[in-house]
Amino acid sequence: MHIGVPKEIKDQEYRVGLTPATVRALSDQGHHVVIETCAGLGSGFSDLHYELAGGEIVSTAEEVYAQPMVVKVKEPLKSEYALLHKNQILFTYLHLAANRELTEALLDSGAVCIAYETVALPDGRLPLLTPMSAIAGRLAVQFGARFLEKQQGGRGVLLGGVPGVPPGRVVILGGGIVGTEAARIAIGMGARVQILEVNLDRLQYLEDLFGTRVELLFSTRQTIEQVVPQADLLVGGVLLTGKKAPQLVSRDLVSRMIPGSVIVDVAVDQGGCVETLRPTSHSQPVYIEEGVVHYGVPNMPGAVPWTATQALTNATFPYVMQLAKLGYPAATNQNPILAKGINVAQGKLVHPAVQQVFEDLVHA
């Protein structure tokens, strides 16, 4: 298989789809990997690293996208739509539920588009989303603490407090991977932490994990309305596989938050769970609305690419190897876990959750 690895062009996205180590493993199996020049620099990998691993460095994205399989990190942007072609395998994060334009472009391309975030194990776990969710959850509190600083527009709260002064309050919506990792960091900083979750089994797990260091609450509309206005930092960590995130926090509720408090919504790439939050970028990460600092960067792990690229490729590589060895559809026919990642295939919308979002495109 000939595989292309493009340079990511999303704002300050420094991750890359394959590391030199994974290129070496593919090359050892007879596959040919084409890497766009400087694609790995942001993650600490030079062109020479890739060449020594058996890869071929090319100068343009067009040469990369000419390959029958493309492995990347983030969804294609407008300038890349025309580079996709019929029957090509595209393996990357897509998050289609919040992006109709991209969904239509992928349908028009005729490519087979497999999304990292919907590759699912039999028990529902998402092995290719988990490492980035863990990083995003940890960064959510790290960034939240930063933007609580007065110079960054926040109210000037130190999450850990000091003797004689109470710590800040962190409210986390969702007790999945994002919420759990956000709680770890918030606890480590010394903050008061509340997690809201609807799954009772998950609440029990979180109690076993954190004990009394976290206040665990069953998530209802009433509970959300009670705790959100008290938050110094609100972290959105809600996920419905393949679907848009449910909107849990209204504009009215945001307006009742303390001026200078901060919202970090990790669910922004799936539409977000806060009404007032919109996607931002690493270049311009925050804005203030209703007196509250909003952080909505959809590719948060791109801020720590050395860590994030390796964590991601550790998870994706077995599936990349299977696709390279067997191609489509043999690889997905043999592996039902990988098959759940198919969102778009040869002009058809395939994933059930995405079909529900774009019903008019299913039979178009």
N, C-alpha and C positions, 0 to 999 in steps of 0.2 A: 504494500500500500504506500502511496505517496501522500504525505501529510504536510499541511501548511500550518505555520504558527505565525500569525500577524502581530505587529506591534499594536497594543491597545491605544485607542485614540480618545476614549472618554476622558474628561477633564481630570488631570493628575491621577490617572490610573496607571500604576507602575507595576502591577502584577503581569505575569506572562503565562501562557497556556501550558508550556512544558519547560522543565528544567534541563540542563545539560545531562544530568543523570538519567532522566527518562528518555531523552533523545538517544543516549548511548544504549539503553536497553532495547529500544525500538530498532536501532541500527544493527545491533547484534542479531536480531531476528530477521534481518533482511529488508526492513522497511526503510524508506527514504524520507527524511524529514527536511523540509524547506523552512527556514526561519528568516523573517524580515529583519534587516539590519537594525541593530540597537533595540530589538524587542525585549531583551532580558536585562538591559542596563539598570533599569530602575529597581530590579530585584537582586542586583549584584552579579549578574552573569554577562560577560562580554561576548562579542561575536566569536572571539578565539576559543572561549570555553565550549561553545556549540560546535565549532569546526573540529576541535579535538575530540568531541564526542561522536563525530561522524555526520553532523548536520551540514547542510548547504546554506550559506548565507546569500540572500537575494536583496536587491535594493528597493523593490516596490511591493506594495500590497497586492497589486494585480498578479504578480508572479505567485504570491502565496495563495491567493484565492483561486488560482487556476488548478490547484490540486484537488483530487477527488474527495479529500477529507480535510476539514479545517478544525483545529482545536484552539480555543481561545478562552478568555475569562468572562468578559462582559458581552452583552447583546450587541449585534451590529448596529452602527449608527447610520444616518441617512446616506452618507457618502460611501458606505460599504454595501448598500442594498443591491446596487447594480452589479456588484462583483460576484454575488451568489449565483449558482447555476443549477440546472436541473440534475437531479439524482445525487448531487453533492451531499456529503454528510457534514453537518455543522454540529459540533459538540461544545456547549458553552452554557452559561447562565442566560436565561431569556426573560423570565418574569412577564409573560405575555398578557396576563389578566389586566395589567394597568397600562397596556400599550397597544391600542388598536392599529395604529399606523404600522408598527413593526410586524404585527400579526399578518396584516394584509400583504406587506412586502415579502414575508417568508412564504406565504401561500402563492404569490405570483412567481417566486423564484423557482418553484418546483423542487427545492432542496428537501432533504430529510433533516429535520431540526430536532435535536435531542437536548433537552434542558437538564442541566445538573440538578436544579432544584426540585424536579419531580421524579428523579430516579429513586425508587422506594423499595425498601425491604418488606418482606411479608408482614411484619408487625407494624408497618407504617413509618418506621424511622427513615430519615432521608440522609443517606451516608455522604452525599456530595454537598449537601447544604450545611451539615453539622459543623465542620471545621470553620467555615466562614461565619456561621451564626455564633459560635463560641468567641471568635475574635471580635465580631461586631458587638456582642453583649458586653465584653470587657471594655471595648473602646467607648461604648455609650456612656459609661460612668466616667471614664477618663476625660472624654470631651465635655461631658456635662459639668464636671468639676471645673474645667478650664473656663467655660462660658458663664459660670456663676461668679467668676471674678468681676469686680466692678469695672476694670479697664476693658473687659470684653462685652460689656453691656448687661452683666448680671447684677444681682442684688448684693453681692459681696459676702456670700456665705461660704465658710470653710466646712466641707462636708463632715470632717472628723471632729469639728469643734475643738475646744481646749478646756482644761479644768475651770469650772465656773461659768462656762458658756455652752449651751446645748449644741449638739451636732446637728447637721442638716438632715432633712427628711427626704428619702428617696422612695418614690412609689413606682412599682414596676407592674405593668399590665401584661400578664402572660407569664406562666411559670415553666416554659419550655427551655430549650438550650440558651436562647438569648437572655431570658429572664434569670435563669440560674447563674449564668456567668456574670451578668450585671450585678446580681446580688453578691457574688463572691468578692468582686472588687469593692462594692459599696461597703460591705462588712469590713473588709480589710482597711478601708479608709476611716472606719469608725462611725459611719453614718447610721441613722435609724432607718430601717428598711422594711417596707411592706410589699408583699407580692400578692396580686390578685389573679386567681386561676379558677377555671370552671370544672376542671377534671379532678375529682376527689382522689383518685389514685395518685395523681401527680402531686397533689397537696400533701398526701401521706409521705411520698418520697422526699419532698422538700423538707418536711418536718424531721425525717430521719437524717437528712443531710445537714440541715442548719440548726436544728433544735430550736432553742428560744432566741437565737440571735436574729431571727427574722419573724415578723408578724405575718402570718399566712391567713388570707381572707378569701372566702368564696366570692367570685366575681359576679355581682349583679349590678344593674343600673343604679340602684340606690347606694350600694357600697362605693361605686366609682364616684358618684356625686358627693359622697361624704369625704373621701380621702384625697381626691385630686386637688381641691383648693388648698390643702395643707402642704402640698409637695413643694420642696425647693427644686427638686429634679424629678421630672416625670419621664420614664422610659417606656416606650411602646415596643413590645416584643410579641405581637400577636401574629400567628401564621395559620392560614388555611391552605393546604397544599394545592397549588395551581389556581387558587381563587383570589379575588381581591380581599384585602384585610377588612374586617368589619369596623365600621366607624363607631368607636366607643366614647369618644370625648367630643362634645359639641362645642361650637364657638362660645355659647353662653357659659359653659363650664370653664373654658379657657379664660374667659373674662373675669371669672371669680378667683383665679389663681393669684398668688402674691406677685405684685409687679417686680420684674427682674428675675423671676424664677425661670427655669429652663425646661424645654421639652426636647428630647431626643427620640425620634421615632424610627426604629430599625425596620419597621414594616413599610417604610415609604416606597420601596421598590415594588411593593404589591398594592400600592394605592394609599397606604397609611391608615392608622386608626384614630387620627386626630383631625377634626374638620378643618382647622386652620393651618395645617402643615402641608407644605408643598415641597417637591424635590429641590434641593440646592446643589452645591458643588463644593469640592475641596477649595476652590479659589474663592468662593463666596459662600461659606458654610451656613451662615445664620442670617436671620432677619427678625425684627420685632413686630409682633402683632398682638393686639389686646394687652400691650404692656409686658408680654412674655417673650423670651428669647426662644426662637424655633430653630432647631438643627435638623436638616433633612437630607443629608448626603446619602445617596443610595448605594454608593460603593465604598462604605466606610473602611473595609479591610485594605483598600488600596493605599491607605495611609501607612501601613506597615508591611510593605511588599516582600521584604526579605523573609519574614515569618509567614505571611499569608500565602505566597506562591508555593512554598514548600509544603505547607499544610494542605493546600488544595490539591496539588499534584500527587501527593501521597495517596489521597482518596480517589482521584479520577483515573490514575494510571492503569489499574487493572481493567477498567472499562475501555480505555483508549486502546490498550493492547488487544482486547477482544474484538473491537471494531476493526482494528488494523488487520488482524489475522483473518477474520471471517467476512468482513464487509456487511453491508445491509442488503437484505433483511436477515441473513443467517445469524448474525450476532444477537439480534433482539429476539429472534425465534428461539434460540437456545437459552437465553437469559431473560426470564420474565422481570427481573429487577431492573435491568437496563431498558426493557421494553416500555416500562412505565414512564421513562424519560421522553418518549416520542411525543412531541407536541404538534408538529406539522410534518406531513410526509407527502411529497410529490403532489402538492396542490390541495391537500385535504387537511382539515383541522381534526386532529386525532385524540388529544387528551380530553377526557370527559369533563374535567373541571373547567378547562379553557373553552370547551364547547358551550358550557352553560353561560359563560360570560358573553360570548359572541355567537349567539344562536343563529343570527341572520347569516353568518359566514359558513355555517355547517353545510347547508344545501345550496350555497350560492353557485 
